[in-house]
Amino acid sequence: MFRNNTQAFYAELKALLESNETVLWGDVELKAGRSRLIKITSPRERVDIIPNLNSNIFAQIAATFWEMAGRKDLRFLYHYLPQALDFFEEESFQGSSEDFTLKSGNLSKEIQKIACILNTDFSSRNAVINLSELHLKDFRNSGNIAQNWMQFLIRNGKLHLNVCLQFHDMFSGTSGINPFGLSIIQEAVAYWTGTQVGEFCCFISELHLGDRHRDQAQKVLDSLTPKTLYEFGFTPPQFTTPFPEIDSTLSRWFELEHQMRQQSFKITDELSNISDDLVRNSLQLLYIYNRFQHGDKPEEIAQLIANLPPNDFKIAAVEYFARIWNNRESIHLQPQEKDYFDYLWQRREPTHSYSFSSIFELLSTLHYKKTLVYKNSWKKHGEALGVFAGISRKYDRLETMFTENVKPTADESVLDTFADLAVYSTKYLTYLAEHYPEMFQEFIQPDSAAEDLQTYWHNEGFDPTSKLLIQRYESSEQWQQISSYQGCFEAIRDAYKELEDIFVNQDWRVSDRRKCSLSADLAIVSLQYLVLASQQEPENFQKFAEAIANL
């Protein structure tokens, strides 16, 4: 589970580069990842600022409104995205080269139908679009069409969007799917149905990365910026066009865009009067892009950008022009914007983060050194008053930090607390192995590498138990898909609350296998937080590691 598309992109790219699977497409060998499931909790955080990826916000905006209008004339996109014609066959269009930009701007019939279905029946599962894909220019398999679909689903007052793709290339996007645009369509349908924007979930049968993009992919990962622009307080413009007005709004959108192409730039007052923030901002950005395309001077473009509202669209425009001009000083930035770009553009060495297993080795050192001092005090008062109470103290500390914004104390950092929770949860498993042997045996049964049961007992059982948890972590991608600090806390909270319920509302003395799985979850997710910290705060994490070494 990821907060936004940026986090998902980095995680999937890393997994692809590490993948041992390849597939031949004609005579081209591709890196491949099978059966990828990507869930994004905040799809409105749609703008990607990823160094070395060379994103184009203007092309993304043009493609989005082109998709909303149900158009398939790639000639329209060529102005913003010339490579579109490299991958897809364009439908034939009768008329002059000037006429195509003024084709119908009405909302696509498919999206109209979705809104009608959901407004008729909120619980419907039938709000599905079988995507009519563009024909790929694949000369080895003429007429190849991707079988993709998307489903809009309202549950608990939120509109979720589920997408299924036959295949997708990480860099060239050969599925024809535009995640940026889908998030805007999702927001529009949520507005028309009076719901909140829910999750975006995408299943990709096979994800690809071609040889020609591998060097670029590695550069992207080497320059990884863990914090996105949204963590600096920037927000997206909101879509607020009522459903009865969307056809006229889209028609006028394409008329204004056509005027920009024709160098008719005396439309700024009309743009300013558009009430829908997202529609207005999208045209303002295309206005700037067309001014640039028609030869306006950089200082004129820079002033237009400086006057944009301070949202994610503006940040993307600043990054684009700073990149193509190779000049980071040309656009005047507000303090909040400067803070973000100072972070984005700071010089970084390639990130060499700790792995899950290497962090467990670090915690093994921590456990050993603390055991020399505290010995068996962690279980002196038994399972409830001793072991579980120790876990509870660490959880309570995290809860106040994450829900009440309480800062950690000078003598125990947030890294210390997560490390202690991981250690206590692992030690709890050693306690369960000793006092509930049959239950623990059942828990480890699927693991063929498990050792004799007594190996996991007492303080000496910490390292063998950690090996079990490493195998559990590596056997499933569910842990590695937790890609944010908040996501780690939420997973820990869910596991802790279920474990707490056993001790508070049930007979905790009975042999309940959930004790094993929940304590394992607590340990693994706490370690995953530390993995993320090693990537996102390498200097702080290194200090944490050195402090353990110096105990």
N, C-alpha and C positions, 0 to 999 in steps of 0.2 A: 504494500500500500504506500502510495506516495502523496505528498501534499500537492504537487503541481507537475506540469509536463516537463519542466526543466530537470527536476530530481529524477523523474522516470527515465528521461533520455540518458542522463549520465549512468544510471544503474544498468540499463539495457545495453548501452554501448560497452561498458566494462565487461558485462557477461558475454557479449559477442566476441570481444577480443580474446577472452580467456577460453572460449569454446573450442573443443577439439573436433566439432562437427563441421563438415564441408559438404557442399552440394554443387554439382556441375550444371550450369545453365548454358546449354550449347557447349561451347568450348571454354567458357569462363568459370573459374572456380570461385565460389562464394563462401565466406564464413556463414554459418547458419545456426539459428537457435530455434528449436521446435517448441510449439505449444506455449507461447508466452502469454501470460495473463497480467495485465497492467491495470491497476485501479488507482484513480486519482480523486482525492477528496475535495480539492478546491479547483475545479476546472476553469473558473473565471480568472485564475492566475495564469493567463494564457500566453503572455509574452516571454519568449526565451531570449536571454542575453547570454550566449555561450561563446566564449573566445575561440577563435579559429573555425567556427562553424559558418560564419558569413551569412547570417540570417538577413532577410529583407522584409521588414514590416509592411512596406508598401505593397509588395506582391501578395503577402498574406491577406491584407485587407481587400485588395481587388478580387482575389480568388474567393473570399468569403461571400461577398455580395453577388458575385457571379454564380456561386453555388446556390445562394438563397433564391435567386431568380430562376433557378433551374436551367441555366444556359449551358451549352456545350460547345460554343464557338470559341475555340482556343485562340483565334486571332485576337479576341479582346484581351486575353491574358498576356499575349506576346509583348505588349507594350511594357509590362511590369516583370514578366517572367519569360524571357526568350527561350529558355530551355524546355518549356512546356511542349513545344513542337518537336523536340528531340525524342520524346518518349511516347507520345500519344498521337493517334490519327485524329485529325480534325474532321468534324462533320461538314458536309458541303454547305455552302451558303451562297445564295443567289443575290447579287447586288454589288454596289460599288464598295470600295475599300473604306469609304467614310460612313456607309450606312450601318455596318455591323455593330458599331458601338451603341446604336440607338435601337437595337432589338428590344423586344418586350422586357420591361423591368418588373413585371408582376411576380408575386411570390410563387414559388414552384408549387404545382398541384400536389406533389407528394407531401410537402410540409403543411400545406393547407389542410390536407386530409388528416394528418397527424393531430393538428390542433382541434379539428372537429371531433375526432374519435375520443380524445381525452376530455374534452369539455362535455361530451355526452355521457361518458362513463369513466370516472377517475380510476377505477380499478382495472381497466382494460389492459390486456396483454397484446392487443392487436395493433398497437401504434408502431408499425414496422415499415421501414422502407427497404425494399430490395434494390440496392444501389445499381443503377444502370451505368455500368462502368465504361470508360473510354477504352477504345481498342489500343492495345500496346503496339508500338512499332517493334515487334519481335519478328524478325524475318525468318527465324528458325521455326517458329510456331505461329504461322499467320493466323490472325483473327483471335488470338488468345484473349480471353476476357476473365477478369477476376470476379469470383462469386462472393460478393460482400453484402452485408446487411447491417442495419442499425435499428434498435428498438428504444422507444421512449416509454418509460415506466414510472408512474406516480405511486409512491408508497410513503405513508406518514407525512404527507404534505410536501414531499420533495420530488422533483422531477429528475430521475436518473437516466443516463444515456448509456446503453450497451451497444458495442460495435464488434462485429466479427469480420476479420480480414483473412483472405486466403494466403496472402503474403504481403510483405512490406520491406522496402529497403531503407535502412537507417538514414542514408544520405540523399539518395535520389528520389525517395518517396514514390516509387513506381506503383504503389497500390492506388494512387490518385486520391488518397485520403488526406485531408488538411485538418489536423487536430485543432489548430487555432480557429478555423472556421466552424468546426463542429461545436466547439465550446460556445460560440456566439449563437448558433442555431439553438443549442440547448437552453441558453439564457433567454432567447426570444420565446421559445415554446413555454418555458416556465412562466414568463411574464403573461402570456396569453391565457394560461390556465390558472393563474393566481397561486402558483406554488413557488417554493424556493428551489434554487439550483442544487441538485443533489450530486451524486458521484458520476464520474465518467469511467466506464469499465471497458477495456478493449482486449479482446482475445485475438492473437495473431498466430495462425497456424504455423507459419515459418517466417522468421525475421532474418534478413540478409545483410551482409556487408561485403561489398566487392573489393577486390585487390587494389583497385586504383584509389580507394578511399582509406586504406589501412593506415598509411602514414598520417593522413589528416586526422583520423580517428584517435591515434595515439597522441597527437598534439592537443586535441580537445581534452583528453583525459589528463594530460600532463599540466594543462593550464586550468584545471578544474577550480571553479569558484563555488564553494559549498553554499554560501549565502546567496539567495536570489534577491532581486530588486524589491520583492514584496516584504522581505524581512527588514527593509529600510523604510517601510511605511507607505510605499506607493500603492495605489489602488487602480482598478480598471474603470473606464467609463461605463455607465449603466445604460442598458437598452430599455427604452420606455415608450415605444411606439405601439399604440393599441392595434389590435388585430384588424378592425375595420379600416384602418388608415395605412396598413402596410403596403398595399399595392400602389397607392399614389406616392407614398414615401420612396419606395424602390424606383418607381418610374422617374421621379424627380432626381433621385440619386444618380441614375445613369445619364440623365440629361446634363446635369452639372459636371459629371465626370467627362462627358463628351466635349463640353465647352472648354474644359482645362486642356484636353488634348489639342484642341484647335487654337490654343494660345489666347483664349478669351478669358482673361484673368480678372475682369471687373465684376467679380461675384462674391467678394469677401463679406459684404453686408448680408447677402442672402445666406451664406454659410453660417454666419454668426447668429442668425435668427432661427436656425433649426433647433427645436426644443429637445430632441433626443440626443443626449450626450454622446452616445456611441456612434450614432449616425453622423452627427456634426463633426466629431473628432476624426472619424475615418475620412471624411471628405477634406478636412483641413490638412491631413497628412498627404493625401493624394494631390492636393493643390500645391503643396510645397514640392513634392516630387516632380510634378509636371513643370513647375517653374524652373527647377534644377535641370530637367531634361531639355528645356528650351533655352538654356544658356544664361540664367540669372547668375550674378556674381556670388561667390561664397559668403561674403558679408551680408548680402541681402537674404540669402537662405538662412544664415545663422540667426538673423533677427526674427525671421518668421518662426523659427523653431523656439527661440527664447520666449516668444509670446504665447506658445501653446499652454494649455492647462497642465499642471504638474502631476500627470498620471503616468501609467505604464507605457502608453503610446508615445508620449514625449521622450521618455527614457530610451525607447527603441530607436526613435528618430535621431537623437543625439548620438547614440552608439554607431548607427549606420554611417552618418556623415563624418564623424570623427575618424572612422575606419577608412572610408574611401578617399577622404582628403589627406589622410595620414597626419592629422593635426588635431590634437586634443584640447587646444586652447582657443579655438575659433568661436565656440558657442559659450555665451555667458551662462553660468550655472548658479542656481539658488543653493543655499547652504546644504539642504537635504540632498539635492542632486549631486553636489560636490562630494559629500560623504560617500555616496554610493560609488561614484566613478573613481574616487581615490582608492576604494577597496577593489573595484573591478580591475583597475589598471596597475595595481601594485605589482612589482616584479616578483614572480614566483619561481622557485625551483620545482622540478617535477615532484609530485607528491608520492612519497614512499610510506604508506600507512601501515600500521600494525594489522596483522591478520587476527581472526578470532582465536586461533590456537596459540599464537604468540602472546596474546593478551592473557589467555588462561595460564600460560607459563609464568607471566608476570604476577598474576594473582596467587599462583602456587608459592612463589617466593614470599609474597605478603602473608599468606596463611602460615607458612613455616615459621617466619620470624615472629608473628604474633602468638603462635602456639607455644613458642619457647617461654613467653612471658605469662600468658593467660591460661595455658594448658587446657583443661576440660571445663572451664567455667561457663562456656556457652551452653552446655547441656546439664549443668549441675542441678538445676531446678526442674528438670523433666521436659517433656515435649511441649506442653502448653505454656507454662510459666517461664521456661528457659529458652528453648529453641524458637518457638513461634513468637515469643515476646521480642526476641532479638530481631527477627525479620520485621515485626510490626514497627519497632522503633525506626528502622531505616526507611520503611515505606512511609510512615507518618512524616518523616523529614522531607522526603521527596514530594509528598502531596502538598505540603505548605509552600514549597518552592514553586511548584508548577501551577497551583490553583490560586495562591494568594500572593504570588510574586515576592515571597520572602527571600532575601539574599542569604546564601550560605554563610556560616560563621567562619572566622579566620582560622580556626583549628580543624575544620572539616569542610573541604570543598565539595562541589556537586560530584566531581569524579570520585572522590573518596567515598561518598555515600553510595553511588552505584556499584563501586568495587566491593564495598562491605556487603551490600545486598546480594551480589553475586556469590560472594564467599559464604555468607550465612545460608543461602538457599542450597548451595552445593553441600555444605556440611549437614544440612537437614536430610539430604538424601543418604548420607552415610549413617545418620541416626536411624532412618527408616530401614536401611539394609540390615541393621543390627537387630532392631526391635520388631520389625514386620517382615521377616525373611521371605515368606511365601508371596506376599504382596510385591515385594521388591523383585523377586525372581520373575514374577509375571510381567512386571514393568520392563525388565531388561531382556525378556525372552526373544523379542524380534531381533536383537542384536547378536549376531553369531560370534562377534569378537569379545563378548562378555567373559569375564574371568570367574574364578571360584567366588562364591558369595561373600566369604569372609574377607576377601581382598578389599571390599568396599567399606569395611567397618572402621570405626574410630577415626582419629585424626589422620592415621596412615592411609585411610581410604580416600582422602581428598583427590590425590592425583589419578588413581584409577577411575574415580567417578567423573572427574573432569574429562577424561578420554571418552567416556560414554556420552557426555554432553556435546563434545566436539563432533562425534559421529552423528548425534541427533541433529545438530545444527547443519551439518554438511549434507544430510540426507534429504533436506527439504529447503526450498527457496523461500518459504513463508517468512523466515526470520530475516533473511537478507533483503527482502522487499520492504522492511520497515526502515525508511530512509530519513526520518526526521527525529529530533529529540522528543517532540510532542508525541509522535507515534509510538516511541519507546515507552514513554510514561503511560500512555493509554493502554498499551498491551500489558504492562506491569500492573496497572490498576485493575484491569479485568481479572487477571490471574489471582491477584492478592484478595480481591473481594470474594471470589469463589472459595479460596482457601480459608478466609476469615469466617465465612458462613459455616464451614465444617466445624470450626472451633466454637463458634458462638451459638449456633442454632441447631446443631446436631450432636450426636455422640462422637466426639473426636477420638475416643479410645478404640473405635472399631477399625478394622483393616479396610481402608478406603483407598483404592488405587489412584484416585484423583490427587491424593497428597503427593505422590511421586511425580505425576505429570505436571501439576501446578508448580511445585517447587523447581522442577526442571525448567519450566517456562520462565519463572522469575529469574533464574540464574542466566539463562540464554539471552533473554531480552536485556538484562542489565549489562551483559557482555557486549551485545549489539550496540548499546548506547556508547560504550567505550570505543568500539570500532569506529563509530561515526565521529566521536570526539577526536580520535587519532587522525582522521581525515580533515575535519573542519577546523580543529584547533591544534595543529601539530606542535606548536611551541608549548602550549599549556600541557598537552599530553606528555611531551618529553620531560617536562619538569615533574609531572606526576610519576612517571616511570623512574626518574632519577631519585625521587624521594623514597620510593620503595627500595631501590637498590641501596640507599644510604641509611635505611632503618637500623 
